[in-house]
Amino acid sequence: SDRPGRSLDGGGVYMLGRQYIDMDDFLLKRQYESSLFWFTYRKDFAEMAPYGITSDAGWGCMLRAAQMLLSHALRRHYRGPAWRPPLPLKARRAEAFVSALLTWMADAAHPSCAYSIHRMVAAGLPLKMLPGEWYGPTTAAHVIAALTSGHLEHSKQLTTHVASHE
């Protein structure tokens, strides 16, 4: 939890703008961590034609990190900073926002999967990135910006800016 006025000398851990200082905060920190969306390497997803790629292991880490960053931004935008998904997994998946977010991030080339690895790779092609190549943070940020601007669900409500020294 946020603790205004507390000295930074006390140490602690900062996670997404919140400071956790002592053992009493450990449970709160773990609860918050477990409420975050986590996307990692996958295999056996629908082939990225014509490349024959069905896994992002070894090259998709930055795109998965971008998915997690975006999911947290969307969560804060649509549900606010205090919102937590329901605890039982079945209830979590049935919750409307979680269901929509998981569909948006699902690994398929379908238009409803607005932030899938397939769509991210397609958005990377104009940036001269091919599937299987490692995306840096700036490229991943430009991919997010391209996809959010084209996602009709919220393109009028959400704008993505990429700060770059280029």
N, C-alpha and C positions, 0 to 999 in steps of 0.2 A: 504494500500500500504506500501511497505518497505520504511523506512525513515532512511537511514544511518546517523550516527552522531548525532541523536537525543538522548537526555538523557533518561535513564530509569526512572528517577525521575518523568517524566511527566505522568506516569501511562499508562493507555490504556489497550487494550486487545490484546493478541496474539492468533492467530488462524492459525494453519497449517503453521507456519513460517512467518506469516505476522503480523505486528503490526498496530493496529488501535488506534489512540490517541484521537482525538477530535470529536466533532459532525460532522465536515466536512467529517470525515471518516465513519460515521454511514451508509450512503447510500452505500458506497463501500463495507463495511462489510456485509450488508444485501444482496447485489447483489452476493457477493462471497458465502455466506451461501446458497443462493437459487440455486447456480450452483452445489452444492455437491450432490452426490447420497445418498439417505436415504433408509435404509432397516430396517424394524421393524418386530415385531411379526406378524405372519399370522395364519389364521385358514382355515380349509376346503381345504388344499392342498392334493395332492394325498397321499394315505395312505403309511406309512412306514411299509411295511410288514416285518416280521410277528408281529410287535409290535402294530399295530392298531392305531398308532399316526397320527393325521391329523392337529395338531397345535403345535407350539413351544412356546406358551405363558407359562411363568413361568420357562422356562429352556433354551431358545434359545438366550438370550440377548448377550452373549459373541460371539456366532456364527454370529449374525447379526452385531455386532460391527466389527467382523473380515471381514465380507463381505464389510462393509463400508470402512474399512482401505484398503482392497485389491482393491476395486474399485477406490479409490483415487490414490493408487500406480500405478495401470494400466493406469489410466487417465494421470498421470504425465509421465509415461514411454512412452506411445504411442502418446500422444498429447502435452506434454510439460506443464510447470507450468502456462503459461498464457492462455491456452485454456479454453474456456467456451462453454458449449453446447448451441445450439440455444434457444432463449427465448420462442417462442410459443411452447406449449406442443406438438402439432402435428409435428412441424418441429424438435423438440428435439427427438421424438421417431423415426422419419424417418432418422436421421443422422446415418451414418453407424457404427461409434464407439459406440454410445449410444445403438443402436439396438443390436449390438453384446454383449455389456456388460449386458444389461437386459436379453438377452437369457442365458448368462453364469450364471447369478444369479437367474434365474427363479426356482421356487420350483417344480421340477419334477425330476424323476429318469433318465430321458433321457440323453444320453451321451453329447449332445450339451449344457446341463445345468451343466457346469463343476464345478460351485461353489454353487450349490443349497444346501439347507438344507439337502436334501437326500444324496448328495455326501459328504457333510461335516460329517454327521453322519457315513457314511460308512468308511470314512477316520479315524474317531475316534474309530472304533471298535478295530483295532490293538493296540490302546492305552488304551484298557480296559474301554472305555466309551460306554455306551448304550444310545439310544435315550431316551430323557426325563431326563437325568442326566445333571447337571450343568457343563459346561466346563469352566475351568479357563483360564486365558490369555495364559499361556504357552502351554496348550493343544490346544487351538484355533490356536496359532501360528504354532504348528506342523501340524495341519490339513491343514492350508494354504500352508505350505511348501510341504506337500504330494500332494495336489491337483495341485499346480502350476507346480510341476515337471512332472506331468502326463498329463498336458493339452497341446496337440500337437500344438495348435494355437501359443503358444509363449514359449514353454519349452526351446527352444534353445536360446531365446533372454532374458529370465528373470530367475534369480536364487533367491530363497528365503532362507535366513539364519535365524536360530533361535538362539539367544543368551540365554543361560541358565546356571545357576550355578550348575546344576545337573551333 
